[in-house]
Amino acid sequence: MNHTVEEVRLKNGAKGLFINVPGATVMSMQFHFRAGNRYTKAKDIEQVAHIMEHMAFGANARYKTEHEFESEFTKNGAYRNAYTSDLSMVYEADCADFEWDRIIDLQKLAICQPRFNDVELQAEKGNVRSELTNYLNDHHRLLWPRVQQLLGEDVLTYRQSLPTISNVTLADVRDHHRRTHTTRNMRFVVAGKLRGRKAELKRLIEDFQLPEGERFTVPRDELKSANPSVIRRKDATNLTFNWSMAIPRELSDEELDAMHYLNHILTGTMYSRIFGAARQKGLAYSVSAHVGAGYYDSSWDIIGQVNHETAGELFDIITREIRCVLDGKISQAEIEAAKSFALGRYQMGAQTVSQISSFYTGRYFADDFIKNYAAVPEMIKNVSLERMIDTAREFIDANTWVLAAVSSGERQELIELNDKLVTLFEPR
């Protein structure tokens, strides 16, 4: 879908993107604050951000209960949600074009004029407790904060977060909202049929009744390597693993593209070098690779699940194929196939207003950078073998990594798998 992007800077210090999608029948909107778990005042109330997010669509200045507000918000089919991460709290909504102004008004009400009360606090404490407990049964999700901790990030695991729920008071919730929900700390993206509406949109968002405040800085951690770590679960029937590597800088868009295509070559298809080879030999049902760029550092992860009896063979394949990458043994045909796949996904990725919005939000909310949608085909074309190899080698040369797993087995098993990976970090 064709669209145009304009950055808007408001008098109150907020800024965001207006994405005009001619002819759209849907409007999509997201409002972002640096207000996640890392911005709570103390670790012993770490879940206050999460609990506040759950209360976001509860009682407010116009509606006495969550049920009343929900009924009004969704009566014409509108969708709303909110989520919290280590750094972010995001409010999002999609609605039919004919009620865009009504939905923005309701979003403003939820963000600016919540009426936090004890009845909803107690209910959402229970819901957050249930949510985190559910995560304890998701072995991949269980690994994420543990790997972050091992690499040196100042976060809590889900088991450590759970006891903080009972410590959170109504005063804590109100204080977190007051400190974090300010106009300078807000970013927004609104996408839809905006022609002739931008002035009104700007007026509505400038009218958000929030203090000006400040844009919070992103906390910085000193990353380090760690010994292999096992989260023991008696009910684990196999080995769920995460091999995570880090470098102390943010990857460029060109480097991210190169690593995305390398990951596709390694694990993206049934004929890929690691996942495809493992499936062909019946070793593992699931193996994938991911790359991400943070504010100060970037990560490269290979994750999967494998039965204990085939884990050694799988890690032999992982080690062999990563070594081939470091030695530059990637064919031009593989690179061209990955580029072709990426171009197809690019063209498929703008079929809805929400998809278009999502192309911009992640990066813009992180560091105010506006990605260039039209430039993507040329960026795909320009990915080179040299950049792919050089970026992968930088992750290895940084030698900042950890292997963690959820397992009912002995730690010795993970040590032996870790020893296979160690060989990749020896001088070439």
C-alpha positions in Angstrom: 0.0 0.0 0.0 1.4 3.4 -1.0 1.9 5.8 1.9 3.8 8.9 3.0 5.4 9.7 6.3 5.7 13.0 8.1 7.4 13.6 11.5 5.4 15.9 13.8 6.9 17.8 16.7 4.4 19.3 19.1 4.7 22.4 21.3 4.4 20.2 24.4 7.6 18.3 23.6 6.0 15.1 22.2 6.8 14.0 18.7 5.7 11.3 16.4 4.9 10.1 12.9 1.8 10.7 10.7 1.5 8.0 8.1 -0.9 8.8 5.3 -2.4 5.8 3.6 -4.7 7.0 0.9 -8.0 5.2 0.7 -7.5 3.3 4.0 -10.6 2.2 5.8 -8.8 1.6 9.1 -6.8 3.9 11.4 -4.0 2.5 13.6 -2.4 4.4 16.5 0.3 3.7 19.0 1.5 5.9 21.9 4.8 5.0 23.5 6.5 6.0 26.8 9.8 5.0 28.2 8.0 3.6 31.3 8.8 -0.1 31.4 10.2 -2.2 34.2 13.7 -0.6 34.1 12.1 2.7 35.1 10.5 1.6 38.3 11.7 3.4 41.5 12.9 0.2 43.2 13.5 -3.4 42.3 11.1 -4.6 45.1 8.2 -3.1 43.2 9.5 -4.0 39.7 6.1 -5.1 38.5 4.5 -1.8 39.1 4.9 -0.8 35.5 3.3 -4.0 34.3 0.4 -3.7 36.8 -0.2 0.0 35.8 -0.3 -1.1 32.1 -3.0 -3.7 33.0 -5.0 -0.9 34.7 -4.6 1.5 31.8 -8.1 0.8 30.4 -9.8 0.7 33.7 -11.7 3.4 35.6 -11.0 7.0 34.3 -12.4 10.5 34.5 -15.5 9.5 32.4 -16.1 5.8 33.1 -16.4 4.3 36.5 -15.3 0.7 35.6 -13.2 -1.2 33.1 -16.3 -2.9 31.8 -18.0 0.4 31.0 -14.9 1.8 29.3 -14.4 -1.5 27.3 -18.0 -1.5 26.2 -17.8 2.0 24.9 -14.3 1.6 23.3 -15.2 -1.6 21.3 -18.8 -1.0 20.4 -18.0 -0.4 16.7 -15.4 -3.2 16.5 -12.3 -1.2 17.6 -9.3 -3.1 19.0 -7.2 -1.8 21.8 -4.2 -3.2 23.8 -1.2 -2.2 25.9 2.1 -3.9 26.6 5.1 -3.4 28.8 8.7 -4.4 28.2 12.0 -3.6 30.1 12.0 -0.1 28.6 8.6 0.6 27.0 5.0 1.0 27.7 2.8 1.2 24.6 -0.9 1.8 24.1 -2.2 0.7 20.7 -5.6 0.8 19.0 -7.0 0.0 15.5 -10.4 1.3 14.5 -12.7 1.8 11.5 -12.0 5.1 9.7 -15.4 6.6 10.5 -14.7 6.7 14.3 -11.0 7.6 14.4 -11.5 10.9 16.3 -13.7 9.1 18.9 -11.1 6.4 19.5 -8.2 8.9 19.8 -10.3 10.8 22.4 -10.8 7.5 24.4 -7.1 6.7 24.1 -6.3 10.2 25.5 -8.7 9.5 28.3 -7.0 6.2 29.3 -3.5 7.7 29.1 -4.1 11.0 30.7 -7.0 10.6 33.2 -6.9 7.1 34.7 -8.6 6.8 38.1 -6.6 4.0 39.7 -8.6 2.3 42.4 -7.9 -0.5 44.9 -10.6 -2.9 43.4 -8.9 -2.8 40.0 -5.4 -2.9 41.6 -6.2 -6.1 43.4 -7.7 -7.7 40.3 -4.8 -6.8 38.1 -2.3 -8.0 40.6 -3.9 -11.4 40.3 -4.0 -11.2 36.5 -0.3 -10.2 36.3 0.6 -13.0 38.8 -1.3 -15.4 36.5 0.5 -14.1 33.4 4.0 -14.4 34.9 3.1 -17.9 36.2 2.1 -18.9 32.7 5.4 -17.8 31.4 7.1 -20.2 33.8 5.6 -23.0 31.6 7.0 -21.5 28.4 10.6 -22.7 28.3 11.8 -20.3 25.6 10.3 -17.3 27.4 11.7 -18.5 30.7 15.2 -18.3 29.1 15.0 -14.7 27.9 15.5 -12.8 31.2 17.9 -15.4 32.5 20.1 -14.9 29.5 19.9 -11.2 29.9 21.0 -11.5 33.5 23.9 -13.8 32.7 25.1 -11.3 30.1 25.0 -8.5 32.7 21.7 -6.8 32.2 20.0 -5.4 35.3 16.7 -7.3 35.0 14.8 -9.8 37.1 13.7 -13.3 36.0 10.0 -14.1 36.2 10.5 -16.0 39.5 12.2 -12.9 40.9 9.5 -10.6 39.6 6.6 -12.6 41.0 7.2 -11.6 44.7 7.4 -7.9 43.8 3.7 -7.9 42.8 2.4 -8.1 46.4 4.6 -5.0 47.3 3.0 -2.7 44.8 0.6 -0.1 46.4 -1.9 2.2 44.8 0.5 5.1 45.6 3.3 3.3 43.7 1.0 3.0 40.6 0.0 6.6 40.7 3.6 7.7 41.2 4.9 5.6 38.3 2.2 7.2 36.0 3.1 10.7 37.2 6.8 10.3 36.6 6.7 8.5 33.3 3.7 9.7 31.5 4.8 13.1 30.3 4.7 14.7 26.9 8.5 14.8 26.4 8.6 11.1 27.2 5.9 10.3 24.6 6.3 9.2 21.0 3.4 8.3 18.8 2.6 6.8 15.3 -0.8 7.3 13.7 -1.5 5.6 10.3 -4.5 5.8 8.1 -6.3 8.1 5.7 -4.9 11.4 7.1 -5.4 13.8 4.2 -7.3 16.8 5.6 -7.1 15.5 9.1 -3.5 16.3 10.2 -4.3 19.6 11.8 -7.1 18.1 13.9 -4.9 15.1 14.8 -2.1 17.5 15.9 -4.6 19.5 18.0 -6.0 16.4 19.7 -2.5 15.1 20.6 -1.3 18.5 21.8 -4.3 18.5 24.1 -3.1 15.5 26.0 -3.4 16.6 29.6 0.1 15.5 30.9 3.0 17.3 32.4 5.9 18.2 30.1 8.5 16.2 32.1 11.6 14.8 30.3 12.6 12.1 27.9 14.1 9.3 30.0 17.5 8.1 29.1 18.1 4.4 28.3 20.0 2.6 31.1 23.3 1.1 30.1 24.7 -2.2 31.3 28.3 -3.6 31.0 27.9 -6.9 29.2 30.1 -9.9 30.0 30.4 -13.6 29.2 29.1 -16.2 31.5 29.4 -19.9 32.2 26.7 -22.3 30.8 23.6 -22.2 32.9 20.7 -24.6 33.3 17.2 -23.8 34.6 16.2 -27.2 36.0 12.6 -28.2 35.4 11.6 -31.8 36.3 8.8 -31.7 33.7 11.1 -30.7 30.8 11.1 -33.5 28.3 13.9 -32.1 26.1 16.5 -29.4 26.0 15.4 -25.9 25.2 18.5 -23.8 24.6 19.5 -20.2 23.8 23.1 -19.4 22.6 23.3 -15.6 22.8 26.2 -13.4 21.6 26.6 -9.6 22.1 28.7 -6.8 20.8 28.9 -3.4 22.6 27.4 -1.2 19.9 24.3 -0.7 17.8 24.4 -2.4 14.4 23.7 -0.2 11.4 20.6 -1.0 9.3 23.0 -2.4 6.6 24.6 -4.7 9.1 21.2 -5.8 10.5 20.0 -6.6 7.0 23.2 -8.7 6.4 22.6 -10.6 9.6 18.9 -11.2 8.8 19.9 -12.8 5.5 22.6 -14.8 7.1 20.1 -16.1 9.7 17.8 -17.0 6.8 20.7 -19.0 5.2 21.3 -20.8 8.5 17.8 -21.5 9.8 15.2 -19.8 7.7 14.0 -22.8 5.6 13.7 -26.5 5.5 16.8 -26.5 3.2 18.8 -24.1 5.4 22.3 -25.0 6.6 21.5 -25.6 10.3 17.8 -26.1 10.6 17.4 -27.8 7.3 20.4 -30.1 8.0 19.0 -31.0 11.4 15.5 -31.8 10.0 17.0 -33.9 7.3 18.7 -36.0 9.9 15.8 -36.1 12.3 17.7 -34.3 15.0 15.5 -31.3 15.9 12.0 -30.0 15.1 12.8 -26.4 15.9 16.0 -24.2 15.5 16.0 -20.5 14.6 18.4 -17.5 14.6 17.7 -13.9 15.5 19.5 -10.6 15.5 18.6 -7.4 17.3 20.1 -4.0 17.9 19.7 -2.2 21.2 20.5 1.3 22.2 24.1 0.5 23.2 24.6 -3.1 22.1 23.4 -5.8 19.7 22.7 -9.5 20.0 22.8 -12.6 17.8 20.9 -15.6 19.1 20.5 -19.2 18.0 17.7 -20.9 19.8 15.8 -24.2 19.6 14.6 -27.4 21.2 16.3 -30.7 20.9 16.0 -34.2 22.4 18.9 -35.1 24.8 20.1 -38.0 22.6 20.5 -35.8 19.5 21.7 -32.6 21.1 25.4 -33.3 20.5 24.9 -33.9 16.8 22.8 -30.7 16.4 25.6 -28.7 18.1 28.1 -30.3 15.8 26.1 -28.9 12.9 25.8 -25.5 14.5 29.5 -25.3 15.2 30.4 -26.5 11.7 28.1 -24.1 9.9 29.1 -21.0 12.0 32.8 -21.9 11.3 32.0 -22.0 7.6 30.5 -18.5 7.9 33.6 -17.2 9.7 35.7 -18.7 6.9 33.7 -17.0 4.3 32.2 -20.1 2.8 28.9 -18.8 1.7 28.0 -19.0 -2.0 26.6 -16.1 -4.0 23.7 -18.3 -4.9 22.7 -18.5 -1.2 22.9 -14.8 -0.8 20.8 -14.1 -3.9 18.2 -16.6 -2.7 18.1 -14.9 0.7 17.7 -11.5 -1.0 14.9 -12.8 -3.2 13.1 -14.1 -0.1 13.5 -10.8 1.7 12.2 -8.8 -1.3 9.1 -11.0 -1.4 8.5 -10.6 2.3 9.0 -6.8 1.9 6.3 -6.6 -0.7 4.0 -8.8 1.3 4.6 -6.7 4.5 2.5 -3.7 3.6 -0.9 -5.2 3.0 -2.6 -3.5 5.9 -2.4 -0.2 7.7 -1.2 -2.0 10.9 1.7 -3.7 9.0 2.8 -0.3 7.6 2.7 1.2 11.0 4.7 -1.6 12.5 7.5 -1.1 9.9 8.2 2.3 11.6 7.3 1.9 15.2 10.0 -0.3 16.6 12.9 1.8 15.5 11.2 5.1 15.9 10.2 4.4 19.5 13.7 3.1 20.3 15.7 6.1 19.1 13.6 8.5 17.0 15.0 7.0 13.7 12.6 7.0 10.7 13.2 4.1 8.5 13.0 4.6 4.7 10.4 2.2 3.3 11.0 3.0 -0.3 14.8 2.4 0.1 14.4 -1.2 1.3 14.7 -2.9 -2.2 17.9 -1.0 -2.8 19.2 -1.9 0.7 18.4 -5.6 0.0 20.3 -5.3 -3.3 23.3 -3.8 -1.6 23.8 -6.6 1.0 27.2 -8.1 0.4 29.1 -11.2 1.5 31.8 -9.1 3.0 29.4 -7.2 5.3 27.7 -10.5 6.3 31.0 -12.2 7.2 32.5 -9.1 8.9 29.5 -8.6 11.1 29.4 -12.3 12.1 33.1 -12.3 12.9 32.7 -9.2 15.1 30.2 -11.1 17.3 32.7 -14.0 17.6 35.7 -11.6 18.2 33.8 -9.8 21.0 33.7 -13.1 22.9 30.7 -12.0 25.0 28.3 -14.9 25.0 26.5 -17.5 27.0 24.7 -20.8 26.5 21.6 -21.3 28.7 19.0 -24.0 28.7 15.9 -25.4 30.4 16.3 -29.0 31.1 15.6 -31.9 33.5 19.1 -33.3 32.7 22.5 -32.7 34.3 24.5 -29.5 33.9 27.4 -31.7 32.5 25.3 -32.1 29.3 25.3 -28.4 28.7 29.0 -28.1 29.6 29.8 -30.6 26.8 27.6 -28.7 24.3 29.2 -25.4 25.4 32.7 -26.9 24.8 31.7 -27.4 21.2 30.9 -23.7 20.9 34.1 -22.6 22.7 36.1 -23.8 19.7 34.6 -21.1 17.5 36.1 -18.4 19.8 39.7 -19.7 19.5 42.1 -17.6 17.4 41.5 -18.3 13.7 
